[in-house]
Amino acid sequence: MKDILTIIFRLTLSCLLAAAVMGTCFVFTNNAKKHNEHVKEQEVRYQLLGYSKTNPPPASMAMHEM
């Protein structure tokens, strides 16, 4: 019985530590992920309008989200 309680305790502790590590990584990388998604969407929008690296959009052009 003592072995079962030890196993349960160790599994619970390891799961809590893993959740803490995953949560910390999410907190630190979430803003970068959102920024990268925004930049990628903006590039796709410009490409759909016919702009590219060789034909850049004018500086006065801006994309707004609704």
C-alpha positions as CSV (number, residue, x, y, z in Angstrom):
1,M,0.0,0.0,0.0
2,K,2.9,2.3,0.8
3,D,4.3,1.8,-2.7
4,I,1.1,2.7,-4.3
5,L,0.9,6.0,-2.4
6,T,4.5,6.8,-3.3
7,I,3.8,6.2,-7.0
8,I,0.7,8.4,-6.8
9,F,2.6,11.1,-5.1
10,R,5.5,11.0,-7.5
11,L,3.2,11.0,-10.6
12,T,1.2,13.9,-9.2
13,L,4.3,15.9,-8.4
14,S,5.8,15.2,-11.9
15,C,2.6,16.2,-13.6
16,L,2.5,19.5,-11.6
17,L,6.1,20.3,-12.5
18,A,5.4,19.5,-16.2
19,A,2.3,21.7,-16.2
20,A,4.3,24.5,-14.6
21,V,7.0,24.3,-17.3
22,M,4.5,24.2,-20.1
23,G,2.6,27.1,-18.6
24,T,5.7,29.2,-18.3
25,C,6.8,28.5,-21.8
26,F,3.3,29.4,-23.0
27,V,3.4,32.7,-21.2
28,F,6.8,33.7,-22.6
29,T,6.1,32.6,-26.2
30,N,2.4,33.6,-26.6
31,N,3.1,37.3,-27.5
32,A,5.8,36.3,-30.1
33,K,3.4,33.7,-31.6
34,K,0.7,36.3,-32.0
35,H,3.1,38.8,-33.5
36,N,4.4,36.2,-36.0
37,E,0.8,35.3,-37.0
38,H,0.0,39.0,-37.5
39,V,3.1,39.6,-39.7
40,K,2.3,36.5,-41.8
41,E,-1.3,37.5,-42.3
42,Q,-0.2,41.0,-43.4
43,E,2.3,39.5,-45.9
44,V,-0.4,37.3,-47.4
45,R,-2.8,40.3,-47.7
46,Y,-0.1,42.3,-49.5
47,Q,0.6,39.4,-51.8
48,L,-3.1,39.0,-52.6
49,L,-3.1,42.7,-53.6
50,G,-0.1,42.1,-55.9
51,Y,2.7,43.4,-53.8
52,S,5.9,41.5,-53.2
53,K,9.5,42.1,-52.1
54,T,10.4,43.3,-55.6
55,N,7.2,45.4,-55.8
56,P,6.7,46.8,-52.3
57,P,3.5,48.6,-51.3
58,P,3.6,52.4,-50.9
59,A,4.7,53.7,-47.5
60,S,1.3,55.4,-47.1
61,M,-0.5,52.1,-47.3
62,A,-1.6,50.5,-44.1
63,M,-3.6,47.4,-43.1
64,H,-6.3,47.8,-40.4
65,E,-8.0,44.9,-38.6
66,M,-11.7,45.1,-38.1
